[in-house]
Amino acid sequence: MSEETKSHHLLVVNSELSKHVISEYDLLRILNTEQGALSRLRHQGDFPVVCLNRNNRVYLIKDVLAWMDSHKGYRLRGIAERSEQ
C-alpha cells in the first residue's frame, strides 16, 4: 500500500470516528461543566467513558446521550447529585 493510500485510509477512518466519538475537552465545553464534576461522574462508575490510557479519555456520543436520557435529574455543575424537583 502506498503512503498516499495509507494517508487517505487514515483520513477516512478518522472522519468516521469523529461522527461517533467526542473528546473530554469538547464534552466539558458542550455540557458547560468543570473537570471535577465529570471526574466525579466517572468515578461513580456509571458514566460511559473509553479510557485510552491513564490520562486520555474519549466518550462515545451515543452512550453519553443514553446516559443523559436516563439521568435527567442530575446536575453537572459542582457535585453531581440528584436535583430536587
Summary of the structure (lengths in Angstrom):
residues: 85
radius of gyration: 16.1
end to end distance: 59.2
largest distance: 59.9
contacts: 178
relative contact order: 0.15
helix: 52%
strand: 15%
